[in-house]
Amino acid sequence: MDFTIREATKDDMPEVLALIKQLAEFEKEPHAVEVTVSDLENDGFGEHPAFFCYVAEVNSKVEGIALGYHRYSTWKGKAIHLEDLIVNKRLRGSGIGSALLDEFIKHGHRLGVKRINWEVLDWNEPAITFYENKGANVMRDWDVVQMNEEGIKNYIAKLNNAGI
């Protein structure tokens, strides 16, 4: 199969969002996606982009993405985070995922990062096997910790109520 890996443009964001929604369905959270095309356009492009993205294009259509952002490790230094590696479900196994991961890892290498990290659901054995076969270390003894928007608001309210 012929495909091209390239940096994403603003014009790709509708197709990027469609893939994000496809991933949410796969992860059994179809209603969890709140981000909009406008959010992606505004957040990913401009003077201080919040993320960078590579796309896989097949016949002029975006069929896969690798989206990430910059991080900093107090133990290692500069790092990047792979937020999502998504390939259209009908094209999985075509080599697109490997090519996107290759480009993402090369990007990190060009930046001189000391670490690239990402998460994978513990029940997604095909993805775990894919990453381990690429040489990644799936650290099963770490838990992901998050605070959603409501949790942030509640936290701030408690601080305000305590006069902090």
CORBEL-V782795 format. One line per field, one symbol per residue. ss: DSSP state (a for helix, b for strand, c for the rest). phi: phi as a letter, one per 40 degrees, with the letter a starting at -180 (. if undefined). burial: + if it has 24 or more other ideal C-beta (glycine too) atoms within 12 Angstrom, else -. Layout:
# CORBEL-V782795
ss->???
phi->???
burial->???
This chain:
# CORBEL-V782795
ss->cccbbbbccaaaaaaaaaaaaaaaaaccccccccccaaaaaaaacccccccbbbbbbbccbbbbbbbbbbbbbcccbbbbbbbbbbbcaaaccccaaaaaaaaaaaaaaaacccbbbcccccccaaaaaaaaacccccccccccccccaaaaaaaaaaaaaccc
phi->.cabbaccbdcccccccdcccccdcccgbccccbcbdcdcccccbhcbccababbbbbfgbcbaabbaacbbbccbhdabbccabbbddcbcgcgccccccdccccdccccgccabbabaccccddcccdcccchcbccccbbcbbbcdcccccccccccccgc
burial->--+-+-++---++-+++++++++--+--------+----++-+++-----++++++++---++++++++++--------+++++++++--++---++++++-+++-++----+-++++++------+--++--+------------------------------
